[in-house]
Amino acid sequence: MGARTGKEYVERLANARPTVHINGEEVTSGIPEHPAFRNVVRTYAELFDLQHDERFRDQLTYVSPTSGDRVGTSFLVPKTAEDLVARRTMVKTWADYSMGSLGRTGDYLNSALMALSQAQDWFRQADPRFADNIKNYYEMVREQDLLTTHTLIPPQANRATGGGQQLGGKLTARVVSEDDNGIVVEGARMLATIGPTADELLVFPSTVLRGTPEDAPYSFAFAIPCDAPGLRFVCRESFDYGGSHFDHPLSTRFEEMDAVVIFDKVHVPYERVFMLGHPELCNTFYSDTGAVVHMSHQVVTRTTAKTEFVLGLVSALTEAIGIEKFSHVQENVAEIIVALEILRGLLRASEADATVNAYGVLTPKWEPLNAARNYYPKLYQRFPEIIRKLGASGLMSLPTEADVSGPASADIAQYLQSATLDGAERVRLFRLAWDLAVSAFGGRQALYEYYFFGDPVRMAGALVSGYDRQPYVDRVQEFLHRG
């Protein structure tokens, strides 16, 4: 089959039968046409179609080593520096299309599956079947070009206790039984972004297990179709309010849904299980396999594209209302420029210093990517703040597209024009700034980026504990005792 078209993605989704709860409604069919999902489904379809566009085909696809079909470049196992560049170019092409606003495009978890599939020796520690299962699953997703999402963490009921202690151990998704054909899972997990519009759900370790026997039922990795019997998605409200692209340019295109996942006696066949038990292995699932490095390579590429978008938007705004001559405005613009160049530098450094890992995969250097993923969550909070500051009252009194073409059009043309734009185009630009920095969609974007890889405080602790600082301590000691 190989790389899908948008039509093929939508048709498969239309034939799926997930159980989705949203706004008091239970939805079990017609996902591509549902008001909460139809616009983002259309955007994902457009991404799939880009794979067949002659302008991007060679960037977004390569020839499968097994089928000979063209498949997504995000599945490419990097062996050379050129392969890493090819992977980055693919990610950047998709990220540019969404202005970096889509966090769960297929390339994110495809990158993880690629790395996991090559680390078969690591999976054999637990069971030789798991090594075969992860390789076979990766190849299935690659050859069918499936869209996957994942769920990692327990519901936020009582963070003072572990998942095994909450509600008598019945809150968090856990293995409750096994049979000759597989395992049965009950409980809940967060946070399945795009769950209702994806093909497959990856249920991967949360990596916060204590490594005790009591944690064994919560220690697993497996994959199931998003319409598996007993699986339910409980969604937040949609931030796509059904308006026009003029009024809501980002949320009407890129509103990814977030959901809690309920497992109600969900049966998982053994061939879809990649890890079972072994809490100590689950805690190193991403790091020891190299998956986290390739996932981070994708994320830093995406956030670089997002930062370019913010710089372009802020520059267009400052030019429109003639404020860039002021030094405090220049300082804010410079802040974004510096952030962009730091991200670019860290990304390129990770590729320049890439090494082959234990499984034969050319892997970007972890330290620059780890620095970037610690840097961006707090950095991104500044961008909406800068936009709100520079847009000021202009963001507060924005008419809609209906007003621009309605009875108020003459007033808008006369009184809402800017130094460089007529009234309608100024409103269009400022509505984009609103959607990124002020709207519900924009607020979700800020929260999403802040917690993308987890609690930034815990991430900082892991960075400090895992970073080799001893050579620099030794240098200080040598200096102190220098004759």
C-alpha positions as CSV (number, residue, x, y, z in Angstrom):
1,M,0.0,0.0,0.0
2,G,2.7,2.5,1.0
3,A,2.1,6.2,1.6
4,R,-1.6,7.0,1.9
5,T,-3.5,9.8,0.2
6,G,-5.8,12.0,2.2
7,K,-8.8,10.3,0.6
8,E,-7.6,6.9,1.9
9,Y,-7.0,8.3,5.4
10,V,-10.5,9.7,5.5
11,E,-12.1,6.6,4.1
12,R,-10.4,4.4,6.7
13,L,-11.5,6.8,9.5
14,A,-15.1,6.8,8.2
15,N,-15.2,3.0,8.4
16,A,-13.8,3.0,11.9
17,R,-16.2,2.6,14.9
18,P,-14.5,4.3,17.9
19,T,-16.5,5.2,21.0
20,V,-16.1,8.9,21.6
21,H,-17.8,11.0,24.2
22,I,-17.9,14.8,23.6
23,N,-20.3,17.5,24.8
24,G,-22.7,14.9,26.2
25,E,-22.8,13.0,22.9
26,E,-21.7,9.5,22.3
27,V,-20.2,9.3,18.8
28,T,-19.5,5.9,17.3
29,S,-19.4,6.7,13.6
30,G,-19.0,9.5,11.1
31,I,-15.9,11.0,12.7
32,P,-14.7,12.7,9.5
33,E,-17.9,14.8,9.4
34,H,-18.4,15.5,13.0
35,P,-18.2,19.3,13.8
36,A,-15.5,18.8,16.4
37,F,-13.2,16.8,14.1
38,R,-14.0,17.5,10.5
39,N,-11.6,20.4,10.0
40,V,-8.6,18.8,11.6
41,V,-9.3,15.6,9.7
42,R,-9.2,17.7,6.5
43,T,-5.9,19.1,7.6
44,Y,-4.4,15.7,8.2
45,A,-5.7,14.5,4.9
46,E,-3.9,17.4,3.3
47,L,-0.7,16.3,5.0
48,F,-1.1,12.8,3.6
49,D,-1.8,14.3,0.1
50,L,1.5,16.2,0.3
51,Q,3.3,12.9,0.1
52,H,2.0,12.5,-3.5
53,D,2.6,16.1,-4.5
54,E,5.5,16.2,-7.0
55,R,7.0,19.2,-5.2
56,F,7.4,17.2,-1.9
57,R,7.2,13.5,-2.9
58,D,11.0,12.9,-2.7
59,Q,11.2,14.8,0.7
60,L,8.3,13.1,2.3
61,T,8.7,9.5,1.1
62,Y,11.3,6.9,0.3
63,V,11.3,3.4,-1.1
64,S,10.4,0.7,1.4
65,P,13.1,-1.9,1.9
66,T,10.5,-4.7,2.1
67,S,7.6,-3.8,-0.3
68,G,9.3,-1.5,-2.8
69,D,6.4,1.0,-2.3
70,R,7.1,4.6,-1.4
71,V,6.5,5.1,2.4
72,G,6.9,8.0,4.8
73,T,10.4,9.3,5.4
74,S,9.7,9.5,9.1
75,F,10.0,5.7,9.0
76,L,13.5,5.9,7.5
77,V,16.2,4.2,9.7
78,P,19.1,6.7,9.6
79,K,22.4,5.2,8.7
80,T,24.2,8.3,7.3
81,A,24.3,12.0,8.0
82,E,22.2,12.5,4.8
83,D,19.5,10.3,6.3
84,L,19.2,12.5,9.4
85,V,18.9,15.5,7.1
86,A,16.3,13.8,5.1
87,R,14.3,13.0,8.3
88,R,14.6,16.6,9.4
89,T,13.5,17.9,6.0
90,M,10.5,15.7,6.1
91,V,9.4,16.8,9.5
92,K,10.0,20.5,8.7
93,T,7.9,20.2,5.5
94,W,4.9,19.0,7.5
95,A,5.6,21.4,10.4
96,D,5.7,24.4,8.1
97,Y,2.3,23.4,6.7
98,S,0.7,23.6,10.2
99,M,2.9,26.5,11.4
100,G,4.2,24.0,14.0
101,S,0.7,23.9,15.6
102,L,0.1,20.2,15.2
103,G,1.9,18.3,17.9
104,R,0.7,14.8,16.9
105,T,1.4,14.5,13.2
106,G,2.4,10.9,12.3
107,D,6.1,11.6,12.1
108,Y,6.3,12.1,15.9
109,L,5.5,8.5,16.9
110,N,6.8,7.1,13.6
111,S,10.2,8.3,14.8
112,A,9.7,6.4,18.1
113,L,8.5,3.2,16.3
114,M,11.5,3.4,14.0
115,A,14.0,3.5,16.9
116,L,12.1,0.8,18.9
117,S,12.0,-1.6,16.0
118,Q,15.8,-1.5,15.7
119,A,16.3,-2.2,19.4
120,Q,15.1,-5.8,19.3
121,D,17.9,-7.0,21.6
122,W,16.6,-4.7,24.3
123,F,13.1,-6.2,24.0
124,R,14.5,-9.7,24.0
125,Q,15.6,-9.1,27.6
126,A,12.0,-9.6,28.6
127,D,10.8,-12.0,25.9
128,P,12.0,-12.9,22.4
129,R,8.4,-12.5,21.2
130,F,8.4,-8.8,22.1
131,A,11.4,-8.2,19.8
132,D,9.4,-9.7,16.9
133,N,6.2,-7.9,17.8
134,I,7.7,-4.4,17.8
135,K,9.5,-5.0,14.5
136,N,6.4,-6.4,12.9
137,Y,4.2,-3.6,14.2
138,Y,6.6,-0.9,13.0
139,E,6.6,-2.5,9.5
140,M,2.8,-2.7,9.5
141,V,2.4,0.9,10.4
142,R,5.0,1.9,7.8
143,E,3.5,-0.1,5.0
144,Q,-0.1,1.0,5.7
145,D,0.9,4.5,6.7
146,L,-1.2,4.4,9.8
147,L,-1.7,7.5,12.0
148,T,-0.8,6.6,15.6
149,T,-1.2,8.4,18.9
150,H,-0.3,7.4,22.4
151,T,-1.3,7.6,26.0
152,L,1.2,7.7,28.9
153,I,0.1,9.0,32.2
154,P,-2.5,8.1,34.9
155,P,-5.5,10.4,35.5
156,Q,-4.8,13.4,37.7
157,A,-6.7,12.1,40.8
158,N,-4.1,12.2,43.6
159,R,-0.5,12.9,42.6
160,A,0.6,12.3,46.2
161,T,0.2,8.6,45.7
162,G,1.3,6.2,43.0
163,G,-1.1,4.8,40.4
164,G,-1.3,1.5,42.2
165,Q,-2.7,3.2,45.4
166,Q,-5.4,5.3,43.8
167,L,-9.0,4.1,44.1
168,G,-7.7,0.8,45.5
169,G,-5.5,0.4,42.4
170,K,-8.4,0.6,40.0
171,L,-7.9,4.1,38.6
172,T,-4.9,3.6,36.3
173,A,-4.9,1.3,33.3
174,R,-3.6,-2.1,34.4
175,V,-3.5,-5.7,33.3
176,V,-6.3,-7.6,35.1
177,S,-6.0,-10.9,33.5
178,E,-4.3,-13.0,30.8
179,D,-5.5,-15.8,28.6
180,D,-4.0,-18.0,25.8
181,N,-4.4,-15.2,23.3
182,G,-3.5,-12.0,25.1
183,I,-4.1,-9.6,28.1
184,V,-7.1,-7.8,29.4
185,V,-6.7,-4.2,30.5
186,E,-8.9,-2.0,32.7
187,G,-8.7,1.5,34.0
188,A,-7.8,4.9,32.5
189,R,-5.0,6.8,30.9
190,M,-4.2,10.3,29.7
191,L,-3.6,12.1,27.3
192,A,-4.6,10.7,24.0
193,T,-4.3,13.8,21.7
194,I,-6.0,13.1,18.3
195,G,-7.3,9.8,19.7
196,P,-10.7,10.0,17.9
197,T,-9.0,10.8,14.6
198,A,-6.1,8.4,14.7
199,D,-5.9,4.8,13.5
200,E,-4.0,3.3,16.3
201,L,-3.3,3.9,20.0
202,L,0.1,3.2,21.5
203,V,-0.1,2.5,25.2
204,F,3.4,3.0,26.3
205,P,5.1,3.0,29.8
206,S,4.7,6.1,31.9
207,T,8.4,5.7,33.1
208,V,7.5,6.7,36.7
209,L,7.1,3.2,38.0
210,R,8.8,2.4,41.3
211,G,10.2,-1.0,40.1
212,T,8.4,-3.0,42.8
213,P,6.3,-6.2,42.2
214,E,3.2,-4.2,43.0
215,D,3.9,-2.1,39.8
216,A,4.0,-5.1,37.5
217,P,0.3,-4.9,36.5
218,Y,0.9,-1.2,35.4
219,S,4.1,-2.1,33.4
220,F,3.4,-2.7,29.8
221,A,3.6,-1.5,26.2
222,F,1.2,-2.4,23.5
223,A,-0.8,-1.1,20.6
224,I,-4.5,-1.4,19.7
225,P,-6.8,0.1,17.1
226,C,-8.6,3.2,18.2
227,D,-12.0,1.4,17.7
228,A,-11.0,-1.7,19.8
229,P,-14.0,-3.1,21.7
230,G,-14.2,-1.7,25.2
231,L,-12.0,1.4,24.4
232,R,-13.6,4.8,25.0
233,F,-12.4,8.4,24.5
234,V,-13.7,11.1,26.8
235,C,-12.9,14.4,25.1
236,R,-12.6,18.0,26.2
237,E,-14.7,20.6,24.4
238,S,-13.6,21.5,20.9
239,F,-11.9,24.8,20.4
240,D,-13.1,24.8,16.7
241,Y,-16.3,26.7,17.0
242,G,-17.3,26.2,13.4
243,G,-16.3,29.7,12.2
244,S,-14.4,30.7,9.1
245,H,-10.7,30.6,8.5
246,F,-10.8,34.4,8.5
247,D,-12.2,34.5,12.0
248,H,-10.3,31.5,13.5
249,P,-7.4,30.8,11.1
250,L,-5.6,28.4,13.4
251,S,-8.4,26.6,15.4
252,T,-10.4,25.9,12.2
253,R,-7.5,24.0,10.8
254,F,-5.3,22.7,13.6
255,E,-7.5,21.9,16.6
256,E,-6.2,18.6,17.8
257,M,-8.5,16.9,20.3
258,D,-7.3,15.7,23.7
259,A,-9.0,12.9,25.5
260,V,-8.9,10.6,28.5
261,V,-8.9,6.9,27.5
262,I,-11.0,4.4,29.3
263,F,-10.1,0.7,29.0
264,D,-13.2,-1.4,29.8
265,K,-12.0,-5.0,29.7
266,V,-10.0,-4.3,26.5
267,H,-8.4,-7.4,25.1
268,V,-5.0,-7.0,23.6
269,P,-3.6,-9.9,21.5
270,Y,-0.2,-11.1,22.4
271,E,1.2,-10.2,19.0
272,R,0.5,-6.5,19.8
273,V,2.2,-6.6,23.2
274,F,5.8,-5.2,23.3
275,M,6.5,-5.4,27.0
276,L,4.7,-7.0,29.9
277,G,5.8,-6.7,33.5
278,H,9.4,-5.7,34.1
279,P,8.8,-2.2,35.7
280,E,12.6,-1.6,35.6
281,L,12.7,-2.0,31.9
282,C,9.6,0.1,31.4
283,N,11.3,2.9,33.2
284,T,14.1,2.9,30.6
285,F,11.8,2.1,27.6
286,Y,12.6,5.4,25.8
287,S,16.1,6.1,26.9
288,D,17.7,2.7,26.4
289,T,16.2,2.1,23.0
290,G,17.1,5.6,21.6
291,A,13.4,6.4,21.0
292,V,13.4,9.6,23.1
293,V,16.3,11.0,21.0
294,H,14.6,10.6,17.7
295,M,11.3,11.8,19.1
296,S,13.1,14.9,20.4
297,H,14.7,15.4,17.0
298,Q,11.2,15.6,15.5
299,V,9.9,17.9,18.2
300,V,12.8,20.4,18.0
301,T,12.3,20.5,14.2
302,R,8.6,21.2,14.7
303,T,9.2,23.9,17.4
304,T,11.8,25.5,15.2
305,A,9.1,25.8,12.5
306,K,6.7,27.2,15.1
307,T,9.2,29.8,16.3
308,E,9.7,30.9,12.7
309,F,5.9,31.3,12.4
310,V,5.9,33.4,15.6
311,L,8.7,35.6,14.3
312,G,6.9,36.1,11.0
313,L,3.6,37.0,12.7
314,V,5.2,39.4,15.2
315,S,7.1,41.1,12.3
316,A,4.0,41.5,10.2
317,L,2.2,42.9,13.2
318,T,4.9,45.5,14.1
319,E,5.2,46.6,10.5
320,A,1.4,46.9,10.1
321,I,1.0,49.4,13.0
322,G,4.4,51.1,12.6
323,I,5.9,50.2,16.0
324,E,9.2,48.5,15.1
325,K,11.1,51.8,15.4
326,F,10.7,51.7,19.1
327,S,13.5,50.2,21.1
328,H,11.4,48.1,23.4
329,V,9.6,46.6,20.4
330,Q,13.0,45.8,18.8
331,E,14.1,44.1,22.1
332,N,11.0,41.8,21.9
333,V,11.6,41.0,18.3
334,A,15.2,40.3,19.0
335,E,14.2,37.9,21.8
336,I,12.3,35.8,19.3
337,I,15.2,35.9,16.8
338,V,17.7,34.7,19.4
339,A,15.4,31.9,20.4
340,L,15.0,30.8,16.8
341,E,18.8,30.7,16.3
342,I,19.4,28.8,19.5
343,L,16.9,26.2,18.4
344,R,18.5,25.9,15.0
345,G,21.9,25.7,16.5
346,L,20.9,22.9,19.0
347,L,19.2,21.0,16.2
348,R,22.2,21.1,13.9
349,A,24.6,20.4,16.7
350,S,22.7,17.2,17.5
351,E,23.1,16.1,13.9
352,A,26.7,17.1,13.5
353,D,27.7,15.1,16.6
354,A,25.5,12.1,15.8
355,T,26.8,8.6,16.6
356,V,25.7,5.1,15.8
357,N,24.0,3.5,18.8
358,A,24.1,0.0,20.0
359,Y,21.5,-1.1,17.5
360,G,23.2,0.4,14.4
361,V,21.0,3.5,14.2
362,L,22.7,6.8,13.5
363,T,21.4,8.8,16.5
364,P,21.6,12.6,17.0
365,K,23.6,13.7,20.1
366,W,21.3,13.7,23.0
367,E,22.6,16.7,25.0
368,P,21.7,19.5,22.5
369,L,18.2,18.0,22.0
370,N,17.7,17.6,25.7
371,A,18.8,21.2,26.2
372,A,16.2,22.3,23.6
373,R,13.4,20.3,25.1
374,N,14.1,21.8,28.5
375,Y,14.4,25.3,26.9
376,Y,11.2,25.4,24.8
377,P,8.4,24.8,27.4
378,K,9.2,28.0,29.2
379,L,10.4,29.9,26.1
380,Y,7.0,29.4,24.4
381,Q,5.1,31.0,27.2
382,R,6.9,34.3,26.2
383,F,5.6,34.3,22.7
384,P,1.9,34.8,23.4
385,E,2.9,37.4,26.0
386,I,4.9,39.3,23.4
387,I,2.1,39.2,20.9
388,R,-0.4,40.4,23.5
389,K,1.9,43.2,24.5
390,L,2.6,44.4,21.0
391,G,-1.0,43.9,19.7
392,A,-2.4,45.6,22.9
393,S,-5.9,47.1,22.4
394,G,-5.9,46.1,18.8
395,L,-6.5,42.6,19.9
396,M,-9.5,43.5,22.0
397,S,-11.8,45.0,19.5
398,L,-11.8,42.7,16.5
399,P,-14.8,42.5,14.3
400,T,-15.6,39.3,12.4
401,E,-15.5,38.4,8.7
402,A,-19.3,39.0,8.6
403,D,-18.7,42.6,9.8
404,V,-15.9,43.1,7.2
405,S,-18.3,42.3,4.4
406,G,-21.5,43.6,6.1
407,P,-23.0,46.9,7.0
408,A,-20.0,47.9,9.1
409,S,-17.6,47.4,6.1
410,A,-17.2,51.2,5.5
411,D,-16.4,51.9,9.1
412,I,-13.9,49.0,9.2
413,A,-12.2,50.3,6.0
414,Q,-11.9,53.8,7.4
415,Y,-11.2,53.3,11.1
416,L,-9.4,49.9,11.3
417,Q,-6.8,50.4,8.6
418,S,-3.2,50.4,9.7
419,A,0.0,52.0,8.5
420,T,0.4,49.4,5.8
421,L,-2.9,47.5,5.6
422,D,-6.4,48.3,4.7
423,G,-9.1,47.6,7.3
424,A,-10.0,44.1,6.2
425,E,-6.4,42.9,6.0
426,R,-5.5,44.4,9.3
427,V,-8.5,42.6,10.9
428,R,-7.4,39.4,9.2
429,L,-3.8,39.7,10.6
430,F,-4.9,40.6,14.1
431,R,-7.4,37.7,14.2
432,L,-4.5,35.4,13.5
433,A,-2.6,37.0,16.4
434,W,-5.7,36.6,18.6
435,D,-6.0,32.9,17.7
436,L,-2.4,32.2,18.7
437,A,-2.1,34.4,21.8
438,V,-5.5,35.0,23.3
439,S,-8.1,32.4,22.2
440,A,-8.9,29.1,23.9
441,F,-6.9,27.4,21.1
442,G,-3.9,29.6,21.9
443,G,-4.2,28.9,25.6
444,R,-4.2,25.2,24.9
445,Q,-1.1,25.6,22.7
446,A,0.7,27.2,25.5
447,L,-0.3,24.5,28.0
448,Y,0.5,21.8,25.6
449,E,4.0,23.1,24.9
450,Y,4.7,23.6,28.6
451,Y,4.0,20.0,29.5
452,F,4.9,18.3,26.2
453,F,7.6,16.1,27.6
454,G,6.3,16.2,31.2
455,D,6.7,18.5,34.2
456,P,9.5,20.9,33.3
457,V,10.8,20.8,37.0
458,R,11.2,17.0,36.8
459,M,12.8,17.4,33.4
460,A,15.3,19.9,34.8
461,G,16.1,17.4,37.6
462,A,16.7,14.7,35.1
463,L,18.9,17.0,33.0
464,V,21.0,17.9,36.0
465,S,21.4,14.3,37.3
466,G,22.1,12.9,33.8
467,Y,24.6,15.5,32.6
468,D,28.3,14.7,32.9
469,R,29.7,17.7,34.7
470,Q,32.7,16.1,36.2
471,P,35.2,17.3,33.5
472,Y,34.3,20.8,34.4
473,V,34.5,20.2,38.1
474,D,38.0,18.7,37.5
475,R,39.0,21.8,35.5
476,V,38.0,24.0,38.4
477,Q,39.9,21.9,40.9
478,E,42.9,21.9,38.7
479,F,42.8,25.7,38.5
480,L,42.4,26.0,42.3
481,H,45.6,24.0,42.8
482,R,47.6,25.4,39.9
483,G,51.1,26.4,41.0
